[in-house]
Amino acid sequence: MPSRPFYSVSEIQAFEDQAAVPEPSTLILLAAGLVGLGLVGMKKIARRA
């Protein structure tokens, strides 16, 4: 018996049925993170000027 788990092809292909767009909460968190990084970058650029 193999020590690592064996996944059948049908189990792997089951993930393809999921929607390509993530949940709205995930999109909100991602957008908030990008906005935060943008603001930090703008502050650093403003300090140099």
N, C-alpha and C positions, 0 to 999 in steps of 0.2 A: 504494500500500500504506500503511495507517495506521501511524503511528510507535508508537502505544501498543498493547499486546497486546489481542487480542480473545478474550473468553471466551464460549463457547457457553452457552446456558441449561442444557444437561444437565450441564456441568461445575459450574456454580454450585449446581444442585440436588443434586449429589452430597454436599455437606456436610450436607444435611438427614438423611442416613442415619446420621450419627454419633450416638452416645448423648448425651442432654441432660446427663447427669451426667459431670463430668470424671473423670480418673484419680484413684485413691486418693491418690497422692503429691501431686497438686495440692490435694486437699482437706485433706491434713495440713498442707501449707505455708500454706494460707489460714487454717486454724484456728489454727496457731501464731502467725501474724502478728496475728490478731485478739486472741488472748490476750495477746500482748506489748503491743499498743496499750492494752488494758484495764488491764494492770498499770501501765503508765506513767501513764495517766490517774488511777488510784487513788493513786499516789504523789504526783502533783501536788496532788490534792485533800487528801490527808493533810497535806501541808506547810502548806497555807493554814490549816488548823484549829488 
